[in-house]
Amino acid sequence: VQLVESGGGSVQPGGSLRLSCAASGFTFSSAGMSWYRQAPGKERELVAAINSAGVGTYFVDSVKGRFTISRDNAKSTLYLQMTRLKPEDTAVYYCRRLNYWGQGTQVTVSS
């Protein structure tokens, strides 16, 4: 199993980023997937999750209405569209499948 995140970067408050997670080594279309984040000095937290068909989603309250999770099963890729970013969204973002994690991608929101 391999999960490779990309798309992180530095943006100003109010900006947008789209994270991608390229998956391999398992049947992606049958797998529920999730995004987590970990800010400095804080525990890793679940940000969003999506079921295998892409029709069931979950978002932590702090990102509801700003983040969208989606997937392209033909490309074995998970996405996290982040809009109206806030400084408190600064963290390393990880995708996860069961006990498998990607290496993470840094998102920094700062003016």
Residue frames relative to the residue before (quaternion, step in Angstrom):
aa qw qx qy qz dx dy dz
V 1.0000 0.0000 0.0000 0.0000 0.00 0.00 0.00
Q 0.0320 0.7854 -0.6169 0.0395 3.53 -0.95 0.91
L 0.0518 -0.7697 0.6362 -0.0068 3.51 -0.99 0.98
V 0.0195 -0.8181 0.5729 -0.0447 3.57 -0.62 1.13
E 0.2011 -0.7964 0.5645 0.0816 3.54 -0.51 1.25
S 0.0428 0.7661 -0.6411 0.0154 3.52 -1.27 0.53
G 0.6310 0.5868 -0.3862 0.3292 3.54 -1.32 0.15
G 0.4919 0.6570 -0.4418 0.3622 3.57 1.22 -0.05
G 0.1590 0.7836 -0.5928 0.0958 3.52 -1.32 0.15
S 0.5535 -0.5804 0.4769 0.3596 3.51 -1.34 -0.30
V 0.0455 0.7913 -0.6064 0.0641 3.55 -0.87 0.99
Q 0.5124 -0.6125 0.4993 0.3361 3.52 -1.29 0.34
P 0.6416 -0.4976 0.3937 0.4309 3.58 -1.18 0.39
G 0.7519 0.3344 -0.2841 0.4921 3.52 -0.97 0.94
G 0.5806 0.6108 -0.3618 0.3988 3.55 1.26 -0.25
S 0.3767 -0.7162 0.5505 0.2053 3.52 -1.37 0.01
L 0.0097 -0.7575 0.6521 0.0291 3.51 -1.30 0.50
R 0.1787 -0.7479 0.6208 0.1531 3.55 -1.23 0.44
L 0.2079 -0.7717 0.5940 0.0920 3.54 -0.72 1.13
S 0.1420 -0.7645 0.6231 0.0850 3.53 -1.18 0.67
C 0.1027 -0.7583 0.6401 0.0688 3.52 -1.23 0.57
A 0.1723 -0.7896 0.5847 0.0701 3.56 -0.45 1.24
A 0.1456 -0.8245 0.5462 0.0260 3.55 -0.64 1.16
S 0.0748 0.7779 -0.6223 0.0446 3.55 -1.15 0.64
G 0.7108 0.4818 -0.3307 0.3915 3.53 -1.30 0.35
F 0.7656 0.1632 -0.1476 0.6045 3.55 1.26 0.15
T 0.5966 -0.5658 0.4222 0.3817 3.56 -1.28 0.23
F 0.2947 -0.8130 0.4796 0.1493 3.52 0.08 1.37
S 0.6756 0.5322 -0.3089 0.4061 3.58 0.86 -0.91
S 0.6925 0.4493 -0.2732 0.4939 3.59 1.23 -0.29
A 0.6548 0.5696 -0.2727 0.4153 3.56 1.30 -0.15
G 0.3580 -0.6599 0.6119 0.2487 3.50 -1.05 0.81
M 0.1269 -0.8054 0.5783 0.0282 3.57 -0.99 0.83
S 0.0891 -0.8060 0.5835 0.0451 3.54 -1.19 0.44
W 0.3010 -0.6951 0.6229 0.1958 3.50 -1.41 0.36
Y 0.0826 -0.7592 0.6448 0.0311 3.52 -1.08 0.88
R 0.1039 -0.7721 0.6160 0.1170 3.54 -1.30 0.17
Q 0.1133 -0.7751 0.6181 0.0658 3.50 -1.25 0.54
A 0.2089 -0.7721 0.5942 0.0847 3.51 -0.66 1.19
P 0.6544 -0.5203 0.3601 0.4140 3.61 -1.15 0.49
G 0.8440 0.1644 -0.1410 0.4908 3.54 -0.84 0.99
K 0.6801 0.4539 -0.2833 0.5012 3.56 1.28 0.08
E 0.5690 -0.5834 0.4540 0.3603 3.52 -1.28 0.36
R 0.5644 -0.5717 0.4654 0.3715 3.53 -1.24 0.48
E 0.0833 -0.8138 0.5749 0.0185 3.56 -0.91 0.93
L 0.5071 -0.6186 0.5117 0.3136 3.51 -1.24 0.63
V 0.2151 -0.7889 0.5671 0.0991 3.55 -0.81 1.04
A 0.7895 -0.1398 0.1538 0.5774 3.57 0.81 -1.01
A 0.0722 -0.7819 0.6182 0.0349 3.53 -1.23 0.55
I 0.1042 -0.7869 0.6072 0.0354 3.53 -1.22 0.56
N 0.4271 -0.7010 0.4981 0.2795 3.56 -0.98 0.75
S 0.7425 -0.4543 0.2607 0.4175 3.54 -1.29 0.23
A 0.7061 0.4553 -0.2654 0.4730 3.58 1.04 -0.72
G 0.4694 -0.7061 0.4174 0.3269 3.53 1.27 -0.28
V 0.6008 0.5871 -0.3620 0.4040 3.57 1.21 0.19
G 0.7089 0.3647 -0.2541 0.5477 3.57 1.25 -0.16
T 0.0256 0.8182 -0.5709 0.0622 3.56 -0.71 1.07
Y 0.1454 -0.7466 0.6423 0.0942 3.50 -1.37 0.41
F 0.0299 -0.7765 0.6292 0.0158 3.53 -1.13 0.73
V 0.4744 -0.6190 0.5387 0.3188 3.52 -1.11 0.68
D 0.6477 -0.5741 0.3300 0.3769 3.57 -1.00 0.79
S 0.6683 0.5520 -0.3112 0.3895 3.58 0.92 -0.86
V 0.7530 0.3547 -0.2160 0.5104 3.62 1.18 -0.33
K 0.4096 0.7248 -0.4707 0.2920 3.59 1.24 -0.07
G 0.7963 0.2578 -0.2217 0.5002 3.53 -0.92 0.98
R 0.7261 0.3864 -0.2375 0.5168 3.59 1.25 -0.24
F 0.7664 0.2946 -0.1532 0.5499 3.59 1.04 -0.76
T 0.1132 -0.7611 0.6352 0.0670 3.53 -1.22 0.64
I 0.1782 -0.7620 0.6129 0.1094 3.56 -0.97 0.87
S 0.0796 0.7888 -0.6048 0.0753 3.55 -0.99 0.84
R 0.1797 -0.7805 0.5901 0.1017 3.54 -1.29 0.17
D 0.1936 -0.7247 0.6470 0.1367 3.50 -1.29 0.53
N 0.2567 -0.8140 0.5007 0.1441 3.56 -0.11 1.26
A 0.5990 0.5598 -0.3647 0.4414 3.60 1.14 -0.51
K 0.7420 0.3626 -0.2004 0.5271 3.58 1.17 -0.63
S 0.3513 -0.7484 0.4863 0.2828 3.59 1.30 -0.06
T 0.5186 0.6348 -0.3956 0.4142 3.54 0.97 0.88
L 0.2306 -0.7441 0.6201 0.0935 3.50 -1.09 0.96
Y 0.1433 -0.8003 0.5791 0.0592 3.57 -1.04 0.79
L 0.0722 -0.7353 0.6672 0.0945 3.49 -1.36 0.39
Q 0.1450 -0.7775 0.6100 0.0484 3.55 -0.47 1.25
M 0.0688 -0.8118 0.5796 -0.0139 3.53 -0.62 1.17
T 0.0157 -0.7986 0.6009 -0.0308 3.57 -0.73 1.08
R 0.8142 0.2118 -0.1819 0.5091 3.56 -1.30 0.31
L 0.0782 0.8462 -0.5205 0.0835 3.52 0.88 0.97
K 0.2140 -0.7681 0.5978 0.0830 3.52 -1.16 0.81
P 0.6472 -0.5112 0.3727 0.4254 3.62 -1.13 0.40
E 0.6641 0.5165 -0.3109 0.4422 3.59 1.02 -0.69
D 0.5608 0.5668 -0.3981 0.4535 3.60 1.27 0.04
T 0.4456 0.6963 -0.4494 0.3386 3.58 1.27 -0.14
A 0.3359 0.7103 -0.5440 0.2945 3.56 -0.68 1.14
V 0.4612 -0.5679 0.5640 0.3830 3.49 -1.38 -0.07
Y 0.2090 -0.7909 0.5692 0.0818 3.55 -0.79 1.06
Y 0.1102 -0.8026 0.5863 0.0000 3.52 -0.92 1.05
C 0.2353 -0.7100 0.6244 0.2249 3.55 -1.16 0.47
R 0.1553 -0.8073 0.5691 0.0155 3.50 -1.15 0.71
R 0.0139 -0.7336 0.6791 0.0199 3.48 -1.22 0.73
L 0.8046 -0.1516 0.0359 0.5730 3.59 -0.38 1.28
N 0.7972 -0.2555 0.1791 0.5169 3.65 -0.62 -1.00
Y 0.5475 0.5852 -0.4100 0.4355 3.58 1.21 0.46
W 0.0936 -0.7978 0.5957 -0.0026 3.54 -0.96 1.01
G 0.4392 -0.6417 0.5511 0.3026 3.53 -1.22 0.49
Q 0.6541 -0.5297 0.3737 0.3897 3.55 -1.32 0.00
G 0.5146 -0.6619 0.3962 0.3744 3.54 1.29 -0.29
T 0.1161 -0.7573 0.6377 0.0793 3.52 -1.29 0.50
Q 0.4154 -0.7434 0.4778 0.2159 3.56 -0.83 1.03
V 0.0713 -0.7511 0.6556 0.0315 3.53 -1.03 0.92
T 0.0160 -0.7915 0.6102 -0.0321 3.57 -0.76 1.09
V 0.0828 -0.7842 0.6149 0.0055 3.54 -0.77 1.11
S 0.2618 0.7611 -0.5345 0.2577 3.54 -0.38 1.26
S 0.3643 -0.7089 0.5586 0.2297 3.50 -1.17 0.64
